[in-house]
């Protein structure tokens, strides 16, 4: 997690003149069938920027993790990602996310293609 934040901060600092700060409060719930597994609420501070066909973002902060039937825990989490426009109506994007946990750190990767109509 520390390496994500360090790399992200360096990446964000390199684009500092074009960065816009924001606050992102987000709740995610996980289900298995109709059984709620967990709710994770992130309160992230972030910066984002763009230049030409490239855009990027970096955000991080506390996460409150509440497992079904258990006392919630405060963790740290962060995300960084970006996109590249490959045409006027399509872009390729990716994201790396990480979170502390009581055991091993949790990691996630996301990639995709977005079309605008």
ABEGO torsion letter per residue (X at the ends): XAAAAAAAAAAAAAAAAABBBBBBBBBBBBBBEABBABBBBBBBBBBBBBBEABBBBBBBEBBBBBBBGBBBBBBBBBBBBBBBBABAABBBBBBBBBBBBABBBBBBBBBBBBBBX
